[in-house]
Amino acid sequence: MITFLRTHPARIYAVLVATVALVVHYVPDLPDALILAVAAAVLGVGETVQRTEDGKTRAAGIDDQGVTDSPFEVGE
């Protein structure tokens, strides 16, 4: 389970954010403070997911412009 979480953080994040959006939409009696707190937490987790994905990209040897350090092109 931990391996799956580390391998696919962006997918898990997307499912959680979609679930939160559906709950907020279909449960109108939620307090505004709770919704704002969850929104702030979602933004924080999003930053963590982005840094994780950036780290995986750096580990693969690809810089910000999509140029790889290996002799092979990206996608080959």
C-alpha positions as CSV (number, residue, x, y, z in Angstrom):
1,M,0.0,0.0,0.0
2,I,2.8,2.4,0.9
3,T,4.5,1.7,-2.4
4,F,1.3,2.6,-4.3
5,L,1.0,5.8,-2.4
6,R,4.5,6.8,-3.2
7,T,4.2,5.8,-6.8
8,H,0.9,7.6,-7.6
9,P,0.5,10.6,-5.3
10,A,-1.0,12.8,-8.0
11,R,-3.8,10.3,-8.8
12,I,-4.7,9.8,-5.2
13,Y,-4.7,13.6,-4.7
14,A,-7.0,14.0,-7.7
15,V,-9.5,11.4,-6.3
16,L,-9.5,13.0,-2.9
17,V,-10.1,16.5,-4.2
18,A,-12.9,15.3,-6.4
19,T,-14.5,13.5,-3.4
20,V,-14.2,16.7,-1.3
21,A,-15.9,18.7,-4.1
22,L,-18.7,16.2,-4.3
23,V,-19.3,16.2,-0.6
24,V,-19.3,20.0,-0.4
25,H,-21.8,20.1,-3.3
26,Y,-24.2,17.4,-2.0
27,V,-24.0,18.3,1.8
28,P,-25.1,22.0,1.8
29,D,-25.3,22.2,5.7
30,L,-21.5,22.0,6.2
31,P,-20.1,25.0,8.1
32,D,-18.1,27.5,6.0
33,A,-15.2,27.3,8.4
34,L,-14.9,23.5,7.8
35,I,-15.0,24.0,4.0
36,L,-12.3,26.7,4.2
37,A,-10.1,24.5,6.4
38,V,-10.4,21.6,4.0
39,A,-9.6,23.9,1.1
40,A,-6.5,25.1,2.8
41,A,-5.4,21.5,3.6
42,V,-6.0,20.6,-0.1
43,L,-3.8,23.4,-1.2
44,G,-1.0,22.2,1.2
45,V,-1.3,18.6,0.1
46,G,-1.2,19.8,-3.6
47,E,2.1,21.5,-2.9
48,T,3.5,18.3,-1.4
49,V,2.3,16.2,-4.4
50,Q,3.8,18.7,-6.8
51,R,7.2,18.5,-5.0
52,T,7.1,14.7,-5.0
53,E,6.4,14.7,-8.8
54,D,9.2,17.2,-9.4
55,G,11.6,15.0,-7.4
56,K,10.6,12.0,-9.5
57,T,11.2,14.0,-12.6
58,R,14.6,15.2,-11.4
59,A,15.5,11.6,-10.5
60,A,14.7,10.6,-14.0
61,G,17.3,13.2,-15.3
62,I,14.9,15.6,-17.0
63,D,15.3,19.4,-16.4
64,D,12.6,22.1,-16.4
65,Q,12.7,22.4,-20.2
66,G,12.1,18.8,-20.8
67,V,15.8,18.0,-21.7
68,T,17.1,14.7,-20.5
69,D,20.6,14.0,-19.3
70,S,20.6,10.6,-21.0
71,P,21.6,10.0,-24.6
72,F,18.0,8.8,-25.2
73,E,15.1,11.3,-25.9
74,V,12.2,11.5,-23.6
75,G,9.5,9.1,-24.7
76,E,11.7,6.6,-26.4
